[in-house]
Structure formats: structure tokens, C-alpha cells
Amino acid sequence: MGRNAWRPLLWIGLAIAPACCAENLCPLLAAAQGYALPAAPEAYTFLDSIGKLLGTPTRLRLFPSSSPLVAKRAAAQMCGAAANERWIFYDQSYLNALSANARNFVLAHEAAHHLSGDTLLADEWNKEQELAADYSAAVWLTRLGVGREALLQAFDTLGFAVESVGGYPTRAERRAKVIEGTGENTNTNPGAIVSGRQAGETRVNPKDNLTYVWIPAGKFMMGCSPGEYYCDKGEKPAHEVTIAQGFWIGQTEVTQEAYQKVMGKNPTRLKGAKLPVETEWDEAQNFCGSVGMRLPTEAEWEYAARAGGGQSLYMDIAAMAWYVDNSAGFRTHEVMMLAPNAWGLYDMLGNVEEWTSGRFSNGDHVARGGSSLASAESLSVSHPSTGLLTYVGIRCAGDLP
């Protein structure tokens, strides 16, 4: 929360400033690893519940405002032994005085900033980041069983500014985003029962021995996400899309051993049984047809990748995607080595792009997801690609035979 938008303030330090971090803050943070959250273990329990819901730990550490670290809140807190953690600095009396739902909204909001890869610059978030975090917090709390009225009552106790201050959202804008996040359509809930199937349910296809995940029907905003760094004109404006029928989609990209089993060959340059196969579009279509499936539409692919979220990344990028900064020589990696999204799908971003049934206006086929050659800025659940000059693989969808 920006200092003008919420007092007393709960901080999460996300500004990347390696010089500051390496010279000043890291030793202090390392020394404070054992600094616990007094008398509020339920806060960590709640953060653990978010981690279980999303399939990845939040890796947030809480520091009371009495900590001397608060005075050094310049906080490029991605350093040293805690490179995968981030820190929330908070007013202890304030956090402990809140109702459980209000406190959990605060924590979920900050977790959303972290998992979306937001960066705190000039002590402020921007409006789009704030609204996106409000939305995510509402979605997660709804999935964890908090009703809309209870959540709105908790939200109304948090004292957000009525008018816009410093470019921040108004209280009404925030409240509207919370209502949107609670959702009228329970099919956006990973625990919802849809046509006798539970969202996230898995089943093995005996034709390729790969696991598939059930994706429920529902609605989502397709296209450029709020605050997204890079968007093509084809991704704008974002627009609501309805997925009228649930479908199955591969839990992972098609592996080379699965492709070899079905097609009797392996066209991939870098060989490895559990590495994703790399194919041309017609080869991908033929494989999916051979196992009783098909290529996903662009809308189906993006809906499955978002898994009920509203951001271009569904968690911290290094935790979920192989891309240029962590792919060790631009190579592909075995499937299921990084964290899945909230619906249990692995490598939806990075590693290899994935063919869809979509086409550009010039007739070129559309791939989605980016590869291990992609930059962090270009990875997004909404970004389409021609699949040229990169690695492209397969993730089949449809009705299981």
C-alpha cells in the first residue's frame, strides 16, 4: 500500500536496488532471519493456506514496525540467502487489532503484489497494481470460503482513502474490484464442482500416458492485463470471454517420450525423455488428434493459464517459468520442475511456446506462453507469437477419450 493510501502502513519491499541491498540491507536481513511475528501465528498459517491454494509458497516474511529494519525500508529484498523471499514491514498493533478477514485481506493483497512480481518504486505502487492486488486478494479469500458480505464488511473497516490520493484508487474503485473478485460465477473457484467434476481434477490419457487437468467453464478478461509492461496491439483492449464448456488440458507440455510412443519419432533437437517435444504446427495437430484430443483455442489456453487470476504472470516469474535469465544457455528443461499455476498446470509460461488452433490475420499459426529464449518482460499469458525462431511444443486439450 502506498503511504498516502493506507495508515498505519503495511509495507512489502520489492524495489530492486542491488547496490543498496548488497552493501547495506542484506546483512541486516540475514541477521533477522529468526525475527518472528509475535502473537500472530495465524498470519503465517493464512499465508500457508494461500500457498497451498496456488500450489506455490508465498515466501513472505513478516517484520514488526519496531524492527530497526523499518528505518532502512529502501528494501531491495531479493538478496543473499533469502533470494526467494520478500518482506512485509507492518504495524503490529494495527495488524493484530484487525478482524481475521480484514487481516487476511491485507496479507493476501501484499502476497498478490509479491507473486505478480510488482516492484515498489518511489515508495508507491501504481493504481493498476493496487487494483490488481485487491482483485487477487478477493479471489483467493473467496476460494478459501469467505463469503462476499463478510469480505466487504472486512474491507470497509480498513480505512482506505475516499478520494484518489497520489494517483491511488478511490475507496469506491477498490470496493468495486473486490466485488468483481468475489465473482458471481462459482466456476472460477478451483474447488467448484462442475458437471460432476472438480476443477483441477486429473486423469491419465492411456493413449499418451500423460496427465490431463479438468478446467471448468467460466468467464475471464482476455488480453492485456492491468499494469502489464509489454502488450501488442492485438492484446488491446482486454475483453470478457466466456468459456461455455469445461475441457481437459495437458498438465504438462507433451514430453518427448510421449510423442515417441504415439508417433514413432522425435523431431526435437535437444533430446531427453522428460524434455518437451518441439514440433511444427501440423505435427502438433496430428499428435493431439492421434490421442483423441485437439489443440486448444487461444481463449482456452489463456483461460487455463490465468487459472482465475487477473495478472499477466500467475506468480513470481522465476518460480514458474524457464526464461532467458534462468534457462542455463537457452536450453529447455524437464517438465514439472517449477511451480504450477492455481489449477495445477506446469510450464504455461516459458520452456517452450505451445501451439494453439488460432491464426493471425495473415494466416500464420499462433503459439502462446513464451520459451526459454524469452525475456522476463515478454512473458505473459496474453501474448501471442508466430513461433518463429524459438522452441514450440504441444499441450493438447479437449474431451478425454
C-alpha positions as CSV (number, residue, x, y, z in Angstrom):
1,M,0.0,0.0,0.0
2,G,1.3,3.5,-0.7
3,R,2.0,5.6,2.3
4,N,-0.7,8.1,1.2
5,A,-3.3,5.4,0.8
6,W,-3.3,3.4,4.0
7,R,-2.2,4.3,7.5
8,P,-0.8,2.8,9.6
9,L,1.3,1.3,6.8
10,L,1.9,-2.3,5.9
11,W,5.0,-2.4,3.6
12,I,6.3,-5.1,1.4
13,G,9.7,-4.2,-0.1
14,L,10.0,-5.1,-3.7
15,A,12.3,-2.4,-5.2
16,I,15.2,-4.0,-6.9
17,A,18.3,-2.0,-6.0
18,P,21.3,-4.4,-5.9
19,A,23.9,-1.9,-4.7
20,C,21.8,-0.8,-1.7
21,C,20.9,-4.4,-1.0
22,A,24.3,-5.9,-1.2
23,E,26.1,-3.1,0.8
24,N,23.5,-2.2,3.5
25,L,20.4,-4.3,3.8
26,C,21.3,-7.9,3.2
27,P,23.5,-8.4,6.3
28,L,20.7,-6.9,8.5
29,L,18.1,-9.1,6.9
30,A,20.2,-12.1,7.2
31,A,20.7,-11.4,10.9
32,A,17.0,-11.0,11.4
33,Q,16.0,-14.4,9.9
34,G,14.7,-15.6,13.2
35,Y,12.6,-12.5,13.8
36,A,9.1,-13.9,14.4
37,L,5.7,-12.4,14.2
38,P,4.7,-12.1,17.9
39,A,1.4,-13.5,19.0
40,A,0.0,-13.9,15.5
41,P,0.9,-17.3,14.1
42,E,-2.4,-17.3,12.4
43,A,-1.0,-14.8,9.9
44,Y,1.6,-17.3,8.8
45,T,-1.0,-20.0,8.8
46,F,-3.1,-17.9,6.4
47,L,-0.1,-17.3,4.1
48,D,0.5,-21.0,4.0
49,S,-3.1,-21.5,3.0
50,I,-2.6,-19.2,0.0
51,G,0.5,-21.1,-0.9
52,K,-1.4,-24.4,-0.9
53,L,-4.3,-22.8,-2.9
54,L,-1.9,-21.6,-5.6
55,G,0.5,-24.6,-5.5
56,T,3.5,-22.5,-4.5
57,P,4.7,-21.0,-1.2
58,T,4.3,-17.2,-0.8
59,R,7.7,-16.9,0.8
60,L,6.7,-13.8,2.7
61,R,8.4,-12.9,6.0
62,L,6.8,-10.5,8.5
63,F,8.7,-7.8,10.5
64,P,7.1,-5.7,13.2
65,S,7.5,-1.9,12.8
66,S,9.7,-1.9,15.9
67,S,12.4,-3.6,13.9
68,P,15.4,-1.4,13.1
69,L,15.0,-2.7,9.5
70,V,12.0,-0.5,9.0
71,A,14.2,2.6,9.1
72,K,16.1,1.0,6.2
73,R,13.0,0.3,4.3
74,A,14.7,1.0,0.9
75,A,14.3,-2.7,0.8
76,A,15.7,-4.4,-2.3
77,Q,14.8,-7.6,-0.5
78,M,15.8,-10.2,-3.1
79,C,19.3,-10.9,-1.8
80,G,21.6,-13.3,0.0
81,A,20.3,-16.5,1.5
82,A,16.8,-15.2,1.2
83,A,16.8,-14.6,-2.5
84,N,13.4,-16.2,-2.9
85,E,11.7,-14.3,0.0
86,R,10.2,-10.9,0.4
87,W,9.5,-8.9,3.5
88,I,6.4,-7.2,4.9
89,F,7.0,-4.5,7.4
90,Y,3.9,-3.8,9.4
91,D,2.4,-2.0,12.4
92,Q,2.0,-4.9,14.9
93,S,-0.8,-3.3,17.0
94,Y,-2.8,-2.5,13.8
95,L,-2.5,-5.9,12.2
96,N,-3.4,-7.7,15.4
97,A,-6.3,-5.4,16.1
98,L,-8.0,-6.3,12.7
99,S,-10.7,-8.9,12.3
100,A,-9.4,-12.2,10.8
101,N,-11.0,-11.4,7.4
102,A,-9.6,-7.9,7.4
103,R,-6.1,-9.0,8.4
104,N,-6.2,-11.8,5.8
105,F,-7.2,-9.4,3.1
106,V,-4.2,-7.2,4.0
107,L,-1.9,-10.2,3.8
108,A,-3.4,-11.5,0.6
109,H,-3.1,-8.1,-1.0
110,E,0.6,-8.0,-0.2
111,A,1.1,-11.6,-1.3
112,A,-0.5,-10.6,-4.7
113,H,2.0,-7.8,-5.2
114,H,4.8,-10.3,-4.5
115,L,3.5,-13.1,-6.7
116,S,2.8,-10.7,-9.5
117,G,6.4,-9.5,-9.5
118,D,5.4,-5.9,-8.7
119,T,8.2,-3.5,-7.8
120,L,7.9,-0.8,-5.2
121,L,9.3,2.4,-6.7
122,A,9.5,5.8,-5.0
123,D,7.7,4.3,-2.0
124,E,4.5,3.9,-4.1
125,W,2.5,1.3,-6.0
126,N,0.6,2.5,-9.0
127,K,-3.2,2.4,-9.4
128,E,-3.3,-0.6,-11.7
129,Q,-1.1,-2.7,-9.3
130,E,-3.2,-1.7,-6.3
131,L,-6.5,-2.7,-8.0
132,A,-5.0,-5.9,-9.4
133,A,-3.8,-6.9,-5.8
134,D,-7.3,-6.0,-4.4
135,Y,-8.8,-8.3,-7.1
136,S,-6.5,-11.2,-6.4
137,A,-7.0,-10.9,-2.6
138,A,-10.7,-11.1,-3.1
139,V,-10.4,-14.1,-5.5
140,W,-8.2,-16.0,-3.1
141,L,-10.3,-15.3,0.0
142,T,-13.5,-16.3,-1.9
143,R,-11.8,-19.6,-2.8
144,L,-10.9,-20.1,0.8
145,G,-14.5,-19.9,1.8
146,V,-15.0,-16.2,2.8
147,G,-18.5,-15.0,1.7
148,R,-18.9,-11.8,-0.3
149,E,-20.8,-9.9,2.5
150,A,-18.2,-10.9,5.1
151,L,-15.4,-9.9,2.9
152,L,-17.0,-6.5,2.1
153,Q,-17.6,-5.9,5.8
154,A,-13.9,-6.6,6.5
155,F,-12.8,-4.4,3.6
156,D,-14.9,-1.5,4.9
157,T,-13.0,-1.5,8.2
158,L,-9.6,-0.9,6.5
159,G,-9.9,2.9,6.1
160,F,-8.9,3.4,2.5
161,A,-8.9,7.0,1.3
162,V,-12.4,8.0,-0.1
163,E,-10.8,10.2,-2.8
164,S,-7.8,9.4,-5.0
165,V,-4.6,10.4,-3.3
166,G,-1.3,10.5,-5.3
167,G,-2.8,8.6,-8.2
168,Y,-4.1,5.7,-6.0
169,P,-7.6,4.2,-6.5
170,T,-10.5,5.6,-4.6
171,R,-12.2,3.6,-2.0
172,A,-15.2,3.0,-4.4
173,E,-12.8,1.8,-7.1
174,R,-11.2,-0.6,-4.7
175,R,-14.5,-1.9,-3.4
176,A,-15.8,-2.5,-6.9
177,K,-12.7,-4.5,-7.7
178,V,-13.2,-6.6,-4.5
179,I,-16.8,-7.3,-5.6
180,E,-15.5,-8.3,-9.0
181,G,-13.0,-10.7,-7.4
182,T,-15.7,-12.4,-5.4
183,G,-17.4,-13.3,-8.7
184,E,-20.9,-14.4,-9.3
185,N,-19.8,-17.5,-11.2
186,T,-18.5,-20.1,-8.8
187,N,-16.9,-21.9,-11.7
188,T,-13.9,-19.7,-11.2
189,N,-13.3,-21.4,-7.9
190,P,-10.8,-24.2,-8.2
191,G,-12.8,-26.2,-5.7
192,A,-16.1,-25.8,-7.5
193,I,-18.0,-28.8,-8.8
194,V,-18.8,-28.5,-12.5
195,S,-20.9,-31.2,-14.2
196,G,-19.8,-33.7,-11.6
197,R,-16.1,-32.9,-12.0
198,Q,-14.0,-30.9,-9.6
199,A,-11.9,-28.1,-11.1
200,G,-8.3,-29.2,-11.1
201,E,-9.3,-32.9,-11.2
202,T,-6.7,-35.0,-13.1
203,R,-6.9,-38.1,-15.3
204,V,-4.4,-40.0,-17.3
205,N,-5.0,-40.4,-21.0
206,P,-4.0,-44.0,-21.8
207,K,-3.2,-43.1,-25.4
208,D,-0.2,-41.0,-24.5
209,N,0.2,-41.8,-20.7
210,L,0.1,-38.1,-19.9
211,T,-1.9,-36.5,-17.2
212,Y,-4.7,-34.0,-18.1
213,V,-6.4,-31.5,-15.8
214,W,-10.1,-30.5,-15.8
215,I,-10.7,-26.8,-16.5
216,P,-14.2,-25.6,-15.6
217,A,-16.5,-23.3,-17.6
218,G,-16.4,-19.7,-16.7
219,K,-15.6,-16.1,-17.7
220,F,-12.4,-14.1,-17.8
221,M,-10.8,-11.0,-19.1
222,M,-8.8,-11.9,-22.1
223,G,-6.0,-9.7,-23.4
224,C,-3.6,-7.1,-21.9
225,S,-3.6,-7.2,-18.1
226,P,-3.6,-4.1,-15.8
227,G,-0.1,-2.7,-15.4
228,E,1.4,-5.1,-18.0
229,Y,4.8,-3.9,-19.2
230,Y,4.5,-5.1,-22.9
231,C,1.4,-5.6,-24.9
232,D,0.9,-6.0,-28.7
233,K,-2.0,-4.0,-30.3
234,G,-3.8,-7.3,-30.8
235,E,-4.0,-7.8,-27.0
236,K,-5.8,-4.5,-26.5
237,P,-8.4,-3.7,-25.2
238,A,-8.9,-6.5,-22.7
239,H,-12.4,-8.0,-23.2
240,E,-14.6,-10.5,-21.4
241,V,-14.7,-14.0,-22.8
242,T,-17.0,-16.8,-21.8
243,I,-15.7,-20.4,-21.8
244,A,-19.1,-22.1,-22.2
245,Q,-17.9,-25.7,-21.6
246,G,-15.3,-27.2,-19.4
247,F,-12.4,-29.1,-21.0
248,W,-9.4,-31.2,-20.2
249,I,-5.9,-29.8,-20.9
250,G,-2.4,-31.3,-20.5
251,Q,-1.0,-30.9,-17.1
252,T,2.4,-30.5,-18.8
253,E,3.8,-29.9,-22.2
254,V,3.9,-33.1,-24.3
255,T,7.2,-34.9,-23.5
256,Q,9.5,-36.4,-26.0
257,E,8.8,-39.9,-24.6
258,A,5.1,-39.4,-25.0
259,Y,5.5,-38.1,-28.6
260,Q,7.8,-41.0,-29.5
261,K,5.3,-43.5,-28.1
262,V,2.5,-42.2,-30.2
263,M,4.2,-41.0,-33.4
264,G,7.2,-43.3,-33.5
265,K,9.7,-40.5,-34.0
266,N,11.2,-37.5,-32.2
267,P,11.8,-34.3,-34.2
268,T,13.4,-32.4,-31.2
269,R,17.0,-31.1,-31.4
270,L,17.9,-31.5,-27.7
271,K,16.9,-35.0,-26.7
272,G,15.5,-36.1,-23.3
273,A,12.6,-38.3,-22.3
274,K,11.1,-35.7,-20.0
275,L,12.0,-32.7,-22.0
276,P,9.2,-31.1,-24.0
277,V,9.0,-32.2,-27.7
278,E,9.5,-29.4,-30.3
279,T,7.3,-29.6,-33.4
280,E,5.8,-27.8,-36.3
281,W,2.1,-26.8,-36.1
282,D,0.9,-29.7,-38.3
283,E,2.9,-32.2,-36.3
284,A,1.3,-30.8,-33.1
285,Q,-2.2,-31.1,-34.6
286,N,-1.6,-34.6,-35.8
287,F,-0.3,-35.7,-32.4
288,C,-3.3,-34.3,-30.5
289,G,-5.7,-35.9,-33.0
290,S,-3.9,-39.2,-32.5
291,V,-4.6,-39.3,-28.8
292,G,-8.2,-38.2,-29.1
293,M,-7.6,-34.6,-28.3
294,R,-7.0,-31.3,-30.2
295,L,-5.1,-28.1,-29.9
296,P,-6.6,-25.6,-27.5
297,T,-8.1,-22.4,-28.8
298,E,-6.3,-19.2,-27.8
299,A,-9.1,-18.3,-25.4
300,E,-9.0,-21.8,-23.7
301,W,-5.2,-21.6,-23.4
302,E,-5.2,-18.1,-21.8
303,Y,-8.1,-19.0,-19.5
304,A,-6.3,-22.1,-18.3
305,A,-3.0,-20.2,-17.9
306,R,-4.7,-17.5,-15.8
307,A,-6.5,-20.0,-13.6
308,G,-8.8,-17.4,-12.2
309,G,-6.2,-14.7,-11.8
310,G,-6.2,-11.3,-13.5
311,Q,-2.5,-10.7,-14.0
312,S,-0.1,-11.4,-16.9
313,L,2.0,-13.6,-14.6
314,Y,0.4,-16.0,-12.1
315,M,3.3,-15.9,-9.6
316,D,6.9,-14.8,-9.3
317,I,8.4,-15.4,-12.7
318,A,11.5,-17.3,-11.5
319,A,9.3,-19.7,-9.5
320,M,7.1,-20.7,-12.5
321,A,9.0,-20.2,-15.8
322,W,12.2,-21.1,-17.6
323,Y,13.2,-18.0,-19.5
324,V,16.4,-16.3,-20.7
325,D,17.7,-15.4,-17.2
326,N,17.4,-18.9,-15.7
327,S,17.5,-21.4,-18.6
328,A,21.2,-22.2,-18.5
329,G,22.2,-21.5,-22.1
330,F,18.8,-21.0,-23.5
331,R,18.0,-24.7,-23.2
332,T,14.7,-26.4,-22.4
333,H,14.2,-28.2,-19.2
334,E,12.3,-31.2,-18.0
335,V,8.6,-30.7,-17.3
336,M,7.2,-30.2,-13.8
337,M,10.4,-28.8,-12.3
338,L,8.9,-25.4,-11.4
339,A,5.7,-24.4,-9.6
340,P,2.3,-24.9,-11.3
341,N,-0.5,-22.4,-11.5
342,A,-3.6,-22.4,-9.3
343,W,-5.2,-25.1,-11.4
344,G,-2.2,-27.4,-11.3
345,L,-0.8,-26.7,-14.8
346,Y,3.0,-26.7,-15.2
347,D,5.2,-24.5,-17.6
348,M,2.3,-22.5,-19.0
349,L,4.9,-19.8,-19.4
350,G,8.5,-20.4,-20.6
351,N,10.3,-23.5,-21.5
352,V,8.7,-24.0,-25.0
353,E,5.9,-22.0,-26.6
354,E,2.8,-24.0,-27.2
355,W,0.8,-24.2,-30.4
356,T,-2.9,-23.3,-30.4
357,S,-5.6,-23.5,-33.0
358,G,-5.6,-19.8,-33.5
359,R,-4.3,-17.8,-36.5
360,F,-3.1,-14.3,-37.1
361,S,-4.8,-12.2,-39.8
362,N,-2.1,-13.2,-42.3
363,G,-2.8,-16.9,-41.7
364,D,0.2,-17.7,-39.5
365,H,-0.5,-20.1,-36.6
366,V,-0.5,-18.7,-33.1
367,A,1.7,-20.0,-30.3
368,R,1.4,-19.0,-26.7
369,G,3.4,-18.9,-23.5
370,G,6.9,-17.9,-24.4
371,S,10.0,-20.1,-24.3
372,S,13.4,-20.3,-22.5
373,L,14.6,-17.8,-25.1
374,A,12.1,-15.2,-23.9
375,S,12.9,-12.1,-21.8
376,A,11.1,-11.6,-18.5
377,E,9.4,-8.5,-20.0
378,S,7.9,-10.5,-22.9
379,L,6.5,-13.4,-20.8
380,S,2.7,-13.0,-20.4
381,V,-0.4,-15.2,-20.5
382,S,-1.9,-12.9,-23.1
383,H,1.0,-12.5,-25.6
384,P,0.6,-14.4,-29.0
385,S,3.6,-15.5,-31.1
386,T,4.2,-16.9,-34.5
387,G,6.6,-19.5,-33.1
388,L,9.4,-18.4,-35.4
389,L,13.0,-18.5,-34.1
390,T,12.1,-20.2,-30.9
391,Y,11.1,-23.5,-29.3
392,V,7.5,-24.6,-29.8
393,G,5.8,-27.6,-28.4
394,I,2.4,-29.1,-27.7
395,R,-0.2,-29.1,-24.9
396,C,-3.4,-30.9,-26.0
397,A,-6.9,-30.1,-24.9
398,G,-10.5,-31.3,-25.4
399,D,-12.6,-34.2,-24.2
400,L,-10.7,-37.2,-22.9
401,P,-11.5,-40.4,-24.8
